[in-house]
Amino acid sequence: MTYLDPKTQLALAFARARDLVAPGSDATITIERPRQASHGDHACNLAMQLAKALKRNPREVAAELLAALDAPVIARTEIAGPGFINIFLQPAARQAIVPHILATGNDFGRSRLGAGQAIQIEFVSANPTGPLHVGHGRGAAFGASLANVLDFAGYKVSREYYVNDAGRQMDILALSTWLRYLEGLGEAVAFPPNAYQGDYVRDMAHGIQSAHGDRYRRAAADLFAHAPDVATDPEAHLDHLIARAKALLGADYAFVHGFALTEQLGDCRNDLTEFGVEFDHWFSERSLHDAGLIDKAVAQLQQHGHLYAQDGALWFRSTAFGDEKDRVVKRDNGIYTYFAADIAYHLNKFERGFDRVIDIWGADHHGYIPRVKGALTAAGADAERLTVALVQFAVLYRDGQKVPMSTRSGQFVTLRELRHEVGNDACRFFYVLRKSEQHLDFDLDLAKSQSNENPVYYIQYAHARICRVLAAWDGHRADLAQADLSLLTEPQAMAVLERLAEFPALCAAAAHELAPHSVAYYLKDLAADLHGFYTACQFLVDDEALKNARLALITATQQVLRTGLALLGVSAPESM
């Protein structure tokens, strides 16, 4: 027989009662936990919803609903206030969750919500112009956790990283690396303040020099000749140097560019893998150019009449789709913009057959959403299949002081440094402890502390406590399947039972709302319930039946803690 948690059983029972009391009504059935335990285990406001439509006294409607209500999980009910229905459950209704968890194991909480729909999640996608920093880490943790939650809810998930390997930022990195290379060979280089400054650039330059000597040496005087004044127009100065580097190096420029890309992309892959973040596909921006997909996308927009020429450039009429101004897709020099590549990339996603596409962007890209969706609509695609989840960058605090971060200036804390300092588990958990669009202050000192104030430590310690008890037990897990759970009557045991029953609905809601942070909140609450039960009751008691009942409950709790932590990419240690 299929297990249904008490809340679901109540919702179904109230739906049947609603159909008898108010045929044809589509009033929403809401089952909530009262704020005060004395008001019952659950409450329902259906009577007040129906009373308004029926033009009747809500307490009278509540009485009729209760007369029509058929739910064996209910011990008793009461009508409170203007017409709330408070519900008190049978103890057995809560206790039934334990054998269900023990029988389903790792699959407890898994659902078919997604019905096998294909979802692509694209996240991180940081320019490979330097090491990942702590800001990127939040997008990585959120994306990976969300992918796990969606997979757990029955979606077919594809994880993708979009590699920006064909734009100006990569040219700046290649130039920065080559300038440091020339500097190392004794050339008089005036390193631009808006080039990439980090030590990793010097390391790459040293790698080229060690392997190839002075093969790529050119006279710095030829490079800087006739360059615009860096103080007056730093960007024009940089663009001039890029153009001169390409001219002076000729075919060798491709090596410098490719070397820098390979080094930084490889470092990014390794960093993410060590962080427990894996991708099914790394998609190259350059492949869009090579396959002519940008030409194709622009032609689609042109065919539908959404482009116009002005000042030698080609513009997309994005104001017709809610954007604040029209956008250039092809510059007057014939080069496509990033926006044109993004249009082609998103059209390609849909062409690959995904039912739904989720992009995870930094919150500073909020204004980019309407123009991308507008371009998709203009090209004839269904823009509603694209969802953009915004992630605020995390701000790192050490000793109460904000740590500045800037990739270009080289002043940042890398994700790798953060992981080595506080550990992967604390990183993964702290990053998803808030809604993705909310500001996050990452308290480094708290993340490293071994105290109840540190949420990840508090949850992992709950799991380790259970492991310690079970290790001291001389029985077998199979014995727990037949435990007499009616002996679990303590308030602390009931609290754990109630919390365990919430897990499947919680996971489904987290998938539906794209909210893995709710799993983190749930685990904190479950750990608190477990610690309360641990403090109030002994587990390895002489009474064999009572011992097995309590051990069955904590074994079920152990399973849910382990599953929830795995969804967030956090380990479940057996000892601490």
PLY file of the C-alpha trace (Angstrom):
ply
format ascii 1.0
element vertex 576
property float x
property float y
property float z
element edge 575
property int vertex1
property int vertex2
end_header
0.00 0.00 0.00
1.32 3.44 -0.96
2.29 5.59 2.01
0.69 9.03 2.26
1.86 11.46 4.88
-0.82 12.77 7.30
-0.88 16.22 5.70
-1.64 14.76 2.27
-4.31 12.48 3.73
-5.94 15.48 5.39
-5.85 17.51 2.19
-7.55 14.71 0.28
-10.15 14.21 3.00
-10.99 17.92 3.10
-11.24 18.00 -0.69
-13.87 15.24 -0.56
-15.72 17.05 2.25
-15.60 20.32 0.27
-17.21 18.60 -2.73
-20.07 17.40 -0.50
-20.65 20.68 1.33
-20.11 23.02 -1.64
-20.37 21.07 -4.92
-18.48 22.71 -7.74
-16.23 24.77 -5.47
-12.55 24.99 -6.36
-11.50 26.54 -3.04
-7.86 25.76 -2.26
-7.20 23.22 0.48
-4.53 24.60 2.78
-3.27 22.47 5.66
-0.91 24.34 7.98
0.82 23.78 11.29
-0.60 26.04 14.03
1.81 28.41 15.71
0.83 27.03 19.09
1.05 23.28 19.76
-2.06 23.48 21.96
-4.08 24.31 18.84
-3.42 20.88 17.33
-1.09 19.31 14.83
-2.65 20.93 11.77
-5.23 23.58 10.94
-7.45 24.26 7.93
-9.21 27.50 6.93
-11.46 25.94 4.27
-14.67 26.79 6.15
-13.94 30.51 6.00
-13.20 30.31 2.27
-16.45 28.48 1.56
-18.54 30.65 3.87
-17.87 33.74 1.81
-19.07 32.08 -1.40
-22.00 30.36 0.30
-22.91 33.50 2.28
-23.15 31.52 5.48
-21.68 31.53 8.98
-18.16 30.03 8.71
-18.50 28.10 11.99
-21.62 26.43 10.64
-19.78 25.54 7.42
-16.92 24.18 9.53
-19.36 21.91 11.41
-20.71 20.57 8.11
-17.20 19.93 6.81
-16.34 17.97 9.94
-19.52 15.93 9.61
-18.49 15.01 6.06
-14.82 14.48 6.92
-13.52 10.91 6.71
-9.86 10.69 7.72
-8.64 7.82 9.96
-5.50 9.83 10.78
-7.58 12.24 12.89
-7.92 11.70 16.63
-10.13 14.73 17.23
-10.95 18.17 15.86
-12.14 21.49 17.16
-13.60 24.63 15.63
-11.69 27.69 16.74
-12.15 31.44 16.34
-14.14 32.55 13.30
-14.08 29.10 11.72
-10.61 27.56 11.80
-10.58 23.79 12.05
-7.87 22.51 14.37
-6.85 18.89 13.89
-5.22 16.53 16.35
-3.68 13.42 14.78
-3.71 9.82 15.89
-0.24 8.88 17.18
-0.16 6.01 14.68
-0.51 8.50 11.83
2.87 9.96 12.71
4.50 6.68 13.64
3.79 5.11 10.24
6.50 7.25 8.68
9.30 5.25 10.31
8.81 1.86 8.59
8.20 3.70 5.33
11.58 5.45 5.57
13.35 2.26 6.60
11.83 0.44 3.61
12.52 3.12 0.99
15.98 4.17 2.21
17.74 6.59 -0.13
14.56 6.99 -2.19
12.54 8.44 0.68
11.47 11.90 -0.42
12.03 11.21 -4.12
9.05 12.15 -6.28
7.76 12.06 -9.84
6.95 15.76 -9.92
9.10 16.31 -12.98
7.68 13.33 -14.85
10.95 12.92 -16.72
10.91 16.41 -18.25
14.30 17.43 -19.63
15.72 20.46 -17.84
19.01 22.14 -18.59
20.66 24.19 -15.85
23.46 26.50 -16.91
25.43 27.94 -14.03
28.76 29.45 -12.96
29.84 30.19 -16.58
32.48 32.60 -15.28
34.85 34.03 -17.86
38.00 31.84 -17.79
40.14 34.90 -17.12
41.28 34.01 -13.62
40.65 31.72 -10.65
37.11 31.36 -9.39
36.52 33.64 -6.42
34.12 33.40 -3.49
31.44 35.22 -5.46
31.42 32.49 -8.12
31.22 29.89 -5.37
27.68 30.84 -4.44
26.43 30.36 -7.99
28.23 27.02 -8.14
26.76 25.78 -4.85
23.26 27.01 -5.69
23.29 25.55 -9.19
24.64 22.17 -8.12
22.17 21.90 -5.22
19.25 22.95 -7.39
20.22 20.37 -9.99
20.26 17.69 -7.28
16.86 18.78 -5.96
15.32 18.74 -9.44
16.81 15.34 -10.19
15.38 14.06 -6.88
11.97 15.39 -7.96
11.92 13.34 -11.13
13.36 15.73 -13.73
15.99 14.69 -16.25
18.67 17.26 -15.51
21.57 18.37 -17.69
24.22 20.59 -16.05
26.05 22.97 -18.37
28.89 25.51 -18.17
29.05 28.14 -20.92
32.68 28.91 -21.70
33.23 32.51 -22.83
36.27 31.71 -24.95
35.72 34.07 -27.88
35.39 37.58 -26.50
37.32 40.67 -25.53
37.97 39.51 -21.97
39.95 36.55 -23.25
41.93 38.90 -25.50
42.71 41.03 -22.44
43.90 37.94 -20.56
46.06 36.83 -23.51
47.54 40.33 -23.75
48.14 40.48 -19.98
49.95 37.14 -20.07
52.09 38.16 -23.03
53.02 41.50 -21.44
54.20 39.71 -18.29
56.12 37.31 -20.54
57.87 40.23 -22.27
58.49 41.83 -18.88
60.18 38.63 -17.72
62.46 38.77 -20.74
63.60 42.28 -19.86
61.38 44.29 -22.18
60.33 47.73 -20.91
56.62 47.15 -20.43
54.19 49.75 -19.08
51.63 47.30 -17.78
48.10 48.76 -18.22
46.16 49.31 -14.99
43.02 47.80 -16.56
44.73 44.57 -17.66
44.62 41.46 -15.44
46.93 42.02 -12.49
46.90 38.76 -10.50
49.89 36.58 -9.72
48.29 33.81 -11.77
49.04 35.92 -14.88
52.74 36.00 -13.95
52.62 32.24 -13.38
51.25 31.66 -16.89
53.86 33.99 -18.37
56.59 32.09 -16.54
55.16 28.83 -17.90
55.45 30.08 -21.47
58.99 31.32 -20.92
60.08 28.05 -19.27
58.71 25.97 -22.13
59.47 28.20 -25.11
62.18 30.64 -24.10
62.07 33.87 -26.13
60.15 32.44 -29.11
57.28 34.87 -28.58
59.43 37.90 -27.82
58.70 41.07 -29.73
59.95 44.58 -29.12
57.82 46.35 -26.54
58.52 49.64 -28.32
56.70 48.32 -31.41
53.79 47.25 -29.25
53.28 50.57 -27.45
54.04 52.84 -30.40
51.19 55.26 -31.21
48.99 53.84 -28.44
46.26 56.17 -27.10
47.08 57.77 -23.78
46.25 55.29 -21.04
45.26 58.00 -18.57
42.87 59.70 -21.01
41.24 56.60 -22.52
42.35 53.37 -20.81
39.97 51.14 -22.77
41.08 52.49 -26.15
44.68 52.03 -24.98
43.97 48.40 -24.14
42.18 47.73 -27.44
45.14 49.23 -29.32
47.55 46.90 -27.51
45.36 43.88 -28.29
45.29 44.79 -31.98
49.08 45.36 -32.03
49.71 42.08 -30.21
47.71 40.20 -32.83
49.61 41.97 -35.61
53.08 41.47 -34.11
52.56 37.85 -33.09
50.65 36.80 -36.18
49.87 33.09 -36.03
51.66 32.88 -32.65
48.88 34.92 -31.04
46.63 31.84 -31.20
49.14 29.97 -29.02
49.26 32.67 -26.34
45.47 32.99 -26.33
45.00 29.21 -26.26
47.59 28.74 -23.53
45.90 31.26 -21.24
42.47 29.77 -21.94
43.60 26.20 -21.35
45.38 27.07 -18.11
42.48 29.02 -16.61
39.73 26.70 -17.82
41.65 23.71 -16.49
42.08 25.41 -13.14
38.36 26.18 -13.08
37.42 22.56 -13.85
39.69 21.23 -11.13
38.44 23.75 -8.59
34.80 22.91 -9.24
35.43 19.16 -9.23
37.14 19.45 -5.84
34.11 21.47 -4.72
31.83 18.58 -5.70
30.36 20.48 -8.66
30.26 18.49 -11.89
28.98 19.42 -15.34
27.58 17.20 -18.06
28.60 19.61 -20.80
31.08 22.46 -21.23
29.74 24.55 -24.12
32.21 26.71 -26.06
31.13 30.17 -27.18
33.63 29.85 -30.00
31.66 26.86 -31.35
28.74 29.23 -32.01
30.96 31.26 -34.33
32.57 28.22 -35.96
29.21 26.54 -36.66
27.62 29.70 -38.03
24.94 29.66 -35.34
25.23 33.39 -34.66
24.76 34.13 -38.36
21.72 31.87 -38.30
20.21 33.52 -35.21
20.68 37.04 -36.60
19.16 35.93 -39.90
16.09 34.66 -38.00
15.65 38.04 -36.33
16.16 39.78 -39.66
13.60 37.52 -41.32
11.01 38.36 -38.69
11.64 42.09 -39.13
13.16 42.81 -35.73
16.51 44.26 -36.85
17.44 47.61 -38.34
20.66 49.28 -39.49
21.90 52.51 -37.93
25.32 54.18 -37.84
26.82 51.19 -39.64
25.69 48.75 -36.91
22.85 46.24 -36.81
20.34 46.75 -33.98
17.70 44.54 -32.37
14.47 46.37 -31.63
14.39 45.15 -28.02
12.26 48.07 -26.81
9.35 46.32 -28.53
9.77 43.53 -25.96
10.02 45.57 -22.77
13.72 46.50 -22.80
14.73 50.06 -21.92
16.57 50.61 -25.22
17.43 48.82 -28.44
20.57 46.68 -28.53
23.39 46.24 -31.01
23.87 42.70 -32.33
26.57 43.53 -34.91
28.99 46.43 -34.51
30.01 48.79 -37.28
33.30 46.84 -37.57
31.37 43.70 -38.49
31.96 41.94 -35.16
29.03 40.36 -33.35
28.29 41.47 -29.79
28.04 39.25 -26.71
24.29 39.71 -26.95
24.21 38.17 -30.44
26.14 35.16 -29.15
23.75 34.81 -26.21
20.75 34.80 -28.54
22.32 32.05 -30.64
23.27 30.09 -27.53
19.74 30.13 -26.10
18.16 29.21 -29.42
20.60 26.31 -29.56
19.48 25.18 -26.10
15.90 24.90 -27.28
16.99 23.15 -30.47
18.65 20.49 -28.32
15.22 19.45 -27.08
15.10 20.65 -23.49
11.58 21.11 -22.15
12.80 23.84 -19.88
15.98 25.89 -19.55
17.20 27.48 -16.32
19.94 30.10 -16.35
21.62 31.07 -13.08
23.00 34.58 -13.34
24.49 37.11 -10.99
21.95 39.60 -9.69
23.70 42.39 -11.59
22.39 40.79 -14.81
18.76 41.47 -13.90
18.34 43.98 -16.72
19.58 41.41 -19.23
16.53 39.16 -18.79
13.96 41.10 -20.88
16.29 41.55 -23.83
17.21 37.85 -23.98
13.59 36.73 -23.61
12.54 39.36 -26.13
15.09 38.12 -28.65
13.89 34.54 -28.19
10.30 35.58 -28.78
11.33 37.65 -31.80
13.12 34.62 -33.25
9.97 32.50 -32.88
10.97 30.57 -29.76
8.86 30.07 -26.63
10.59 32.37 -24.13
8.40 31.02 -21.31
10.53 27.88 -21.37
13.44 29.99 -20.07
13.66 30.72 -16.35
16.40 32.97 -14.98
17.33 32.56 -11.31
19.36 35.44 -9.93
22.12 34.94 -7.37
23.54 37.71 -5.24
27.31 37.52 -4.87
28.42 36.51 -1.41
30.41 39.03 0.60
33.16 37.50 2.66
33.88 38.74 6.18
37.00 37.88 8.14
37.36 39.12 11.72
34.36 41.35 11.12
35.98 43.10 8.15
34.71 42.95 4.57
37.22 41.43 2.16
37.48 43.36 -1.17
37.28 41.39 -4.39
38.14 42.40 -7.96
39.32 39.91 -10.57
40.88 42.53 -12.86
42.89 44.15 -10.08
43.90 40.80 -8.67
42.46 41.56 -5.22
40.20 38.66 -4.37
39.90 35.54 -2.27
39.69 32.49 -4.49
37.12 29.77 -4.01
39.99 27.35 -3.53
41.45 29.44 -0.70
38.05 29.62 0.97
37.52 25.87 0.66
40.92 25.11 2.10
40.25 27.43 5.02
36.73 26.39 6.05
36.20 23.11 4.16
33.90 22.11 1.32
30.98 21.27 3.59
30.81 24.67 5.24
31.17 26.38 1.86
28.42 24.38 0.19
26.01 24.77 3.12
26.61 28.44 3.89
26.21 29.38 0.23
22.66 27.92 0.09
21.54 29.01 3.54
19.70 32.01 2.09
17.44 32.50 -0.90
19.63 32.94 -3.94
18.39 36.45 -4.63
19.08 37.58 -1.07
22.29 39.24 0.00
24.67 36.83 1.73
27.33 37.75 4.25
29.69 34.78 4.53
30.98 34.78 8.11
34.30 33.01 7.89
34.74 32.72 11.64
31.31 31.15 12.11
31.88 28.70 9.26
35.05 27.42 10.96
33.57 27.17 14.44
32.63 23.84 15.99
29.58 25.03 17.88
25.81 24.87 17.78
25.80 28.34 16.24
27.42 26.88 13.12
24.44 25.31 11.27
26.40 22.79 9.22
28.26 21.58 12.30
24.95 21.36 14.21
23.36 19.18 11.51
26.38 16.96 10.95
26.72 16.48 14.70
23.12 15.23 14.82
24.00 12.61 12.22
27.22 11.67 14.04
25.32 11.32 17.33
22.97 8.80 15.75
25.89 6.88 14.27
27.55 6.73 17.67
24.42 5.29 19.31
23.91 2.71 16.56
27.59 1.70 16.73
27.16 0.94 20.44
24.07 -1.18 19.77
24.57 -4.90 19.35
21.46 -5.52 17.26
20.71 -5.61 13.55
18.87 -3.07 11.42
16.46 -5.76 10.23
15.18 -6.02 13.80
13.93 -2.44 13.62
11.44 -3.11 10.83
9.14 -4.84 13.32
9.56 -2.32 16.13
6.46 -1.44 18.16
6.27 2.24 17.29
3.21 2.83 19.44
5.72 3.15 22.29
6.94 6.46 20.79
4.71 8.76 22.80
7.12 11.38 24.17
6.61 14.94 22.85
10.21 14.97 21.59
9.67 11.75 19.63
6.44 13.12 18.18
8.27 16.26 17.06
10.83 14.17 15.18
8.08 12.03 13.60
6.19 15.11 12.46
9.32 16.60 10.94
10.26 13.42 9.09
6.83 13.28 7.47
7.36 16.75 6.01
10.44 15.77 4.00
8.82 14.53 0.75
6.58 17.59 0.41
9.51 19.82 1.33
11.66 18.34 -1.45
8.88 18.69 -4.01
8.30 22.32 -3.02
12.04 23.05 -3.19
12.07 21.75 -6.78
8.91 23.59 -7.79
10.10 26.89 -6.31
13.77 26.46 -7.30
14.62 26.86 -3.64
17.32 24.50 -2.33
17.74 26.82 0.67
14.51 25.35 2.07
16.30 21.99 2.37
18.97 23.69 4.48
16.30 25.23 6.74
14.57 21.87 7.08
17.77 20.11 8.08
18.40 22.69 10.80
14.93 22.05 12.21
15.28 18.28 12.00
18.65 18.43 13.74
17.14 20.55 16.51
14.34 17.98 16.96
16.85 15.14 17.07
19.06 16.88 19.62
15.98 17.51 21.76
14.98 13.85 21.56
18.55 12.78 22.36
18.63 14.98 25.45
15.23 13.91 26.74
15.36 10.16 26.18
17.86 7.34 26.51
18.05 5.04 23.52
19.96 1.95 24.68
17.53 1.10 27.48
16.89 -2.34 29.03
13.34 -2.50 27.69
13.95 -4.24 24.35
10.72 -3.09 22.72
11.20 0.54 23.73
14.85 0.43 22.68
13.97 -0.87 19.21
11.25 1.72 18.77
13.59 4.58 19.61
16.43 3.16 17.53
14.07 2.73 14.58
13.14 6.40 14.85
16.72 7.69 14.97
17.71 5.33 12.14
14.98 6.88 10.02
16.23 10.31 11.07
19.76 9.34 10.10
18.52 8.43 6.62
16.75 11.75 6.10
19.70 13.77 7.39
22.02 11.91 5.04
19.70 12.36 2.05
19.13 16.05 2.73
22.82 16.78 3.15
23.60 14.92 -0.07
21.13 17.13 -1.96
23.20 20.11 -0.82
26.53 18.46 -1.61
27.46 18.19 2.07
28.91 15.07 3.71
27.31 13.20 6.58
30.22 12.22 8.89
29.79 9.26 11.20
32.01 10.73 13.89
32.97 14.25 14.94
0 1
1 2
2 3
3 4
4 5
5 6
6 7
7 8
8 9
9 10
10 11
11 12
12 13
13 14
14 15
15 16
16 17
17 18
18 19
19 20
20 21
21 22
22 23
23 24
24 25
25 26
26 27
27 28
28 29
29 30
30 31
31 32
32 33
33 34
34 35
35 36
36 37
37 38
38 39
39 40
40 41
41 42
42 43
43 44
44 45
45 46
46 47
47 48
48 49
49 50
50 51
51 52
52 53
53 54
54 55
55 56
56 57
57 58
58 59
59 60
60 61
61 62
62 63
63 64
64 65
65 66
66 67
67 68
68 69
69 70
70 71
71 72
72 73
73 74
74 75
75 76
76 77
77 78
78 79
79 80
80 81
81 82
82 83
83 84
84 85
85 86
86 87
87 88
88 89
89 90
90 91
91 92
92 93
93 94
94 95
95 96
96 97
97 98
98 99
99 100
100 101
101 102
102 103
103 104
104 105
105 106
106 107
107 108
108 109
109 110
110 111
111 112
112 113
113 114
114 115
115 116
116 117
117 118
118 119
119 120
120 121
121 122
122 123
123 124
124 125
125 126
126 127
127 128
128 129
129 130
130 131
131 132
132 133
133 134
134 135
135 136
136 137
137 138
138 139
139 140
140 141
141 142
142 143
143 144
144 145
145 146
146 147
147 148
148 149
149 150
150 151
151 152
152 153
153 154
154 155
155 156
156 157
157 158
158 159
159 160
160 161
161 162
162 163
163 164
164 165
165 166
166 167
167 168
168 169
169 170
170 171
171 172
172 173
173 174
174 175
175 176
176 177
177 178
178 179
179 180
180 181
181 182
182 183
183 184
184 185
185 186
186 187
187 188
188 189
189 190
190 191
191 192
192 193
193 194
194 195
195 196
196 197
197 198
198 199
199 200
200 201
201 202
202 203
203 204
204 205
205 206
206 207
207 208
208 209
209 210
210 211
211 212
212 213
213 214
214 215
215 216
216 217
217 218
218 219
219 220
220 221
221 222
222 223
223 224
224 225
225 226
226 227
227 228
228 229
229 230
230 231
231 232
232 233
233 234
234 235
235 236
236 237
237 238
238 239
239 240
240 241
241 242
242 243
243 244
244 245
245 246
246 247
247 248
248 249
249 250
250 251
251 252
252 253
253 254
254 255
255 256
256 257
257 258
258 259
259 260
260 261
261 262
262 263
263 264
264 265
265 266
266 267
267 268
268 269
269 270
270 271
271 272
272 273
273 274
274 275
275 276
276 277
277 278
278 279
279 280
280 281
281 282
282 283
283 284
284 285
285 286
286 287
287 288
288 289
289 290
290 291
291 292
292 293
293 294
294 295
295 296
296 297
297 298
298 299
299 300
300 301
301 302
302 303
303 304
304 305
305 306
306 307
307 308
308 309
309 310
310 311
311 312
312 313
313 314
314 315
315 316
316 317
317 318
318 319
319 320
320 321
321 322
322 323
323 324
324 325
325 326
326 327
327 328
328 329
329 330
330 331
331 332
332 333
333 334
334 335
335 336
336 337
337 338
338 339
339 340
340 341
341 342
342 343
343 344
344 345
345 346
346 347
347 348
348 349
349 350
350 351
351 352
352 353
353 354
354 355
355 356
356 357
357 358
358 359
359 360
360 361
361 362
362 363
363 364
364 365
365 366
366 367
367 368
368 369
369 370
370 371
371 372
372 373
373 374
374 375
375 376
376 377
377 378
378 379
379 380
380 381
381 382
382 383
383 384
384 385
385 386
386 387
387 388
388 389
389 390
390 391
391 392
392 393
393 394
394 395
395 396
396 397
397 398
398 399
399 400
400 401
401 402
402 403
403 404
404 405
405 406
406 407
407 408
408 409
409 410
410 411
411 412
412 413
413 414
414 415
415 416
416 417
417 418
418 419
419 420
420 421
421 422
422 423
423 424
424 425
425 426
426 427
427 428
428 429
429 430
430 431
431 432
432 433
433 434
434 435
435 436
436 437
437 438
438 439
439 440
440 441
441 442
442 443
443 444
444 445
445 446
446 447
447 448
448 449
449 450
450 451
451 452
452 453
453 454
454 455
455 456
456 457
457 458
458 459
459 460
460 461
461 462
462 463
463 464
464 465
465 466
466 467
467 468
468 469
469 470
470 471
471 472
472 473
473 474
474 475
475 476
476 477
477 478
478 479
479 480
480 481
481 482
482 483
483 484
484 485
485 486
486 487
487 488
488 489
489 490
490 491
491 492
492 493
493 494
494 495
495 496
496 497
497 498
498 499
499 500
500 501
501 502
502 503
503 504
504 505
505 506
506 507
507 508
508 509
509 510
510 511
511 512
512 513
513 514
514 515
515 516
516 517
517 518
518 519
519 520
520 521
521 522
522 523
523 524
524 525
525 526
526 527
527 528
528 529
529 530
530 531
531 532
532 533
533 534
534 535
535 536
536 537
537 538
538 539
539 540
540 541
541 542
542 543
543 544
544 545
545 546
546 547
547 548
548 549
549 550
550 551
551 552
552 553
553 554
554 555
555 556
556 557
557 558
558 559
559 560
560 561
561 562
562 563
563 564
564 565
565 566
566 567
567 568
568 569
569 570
570 571
571 572
572 573
573 574
574 575
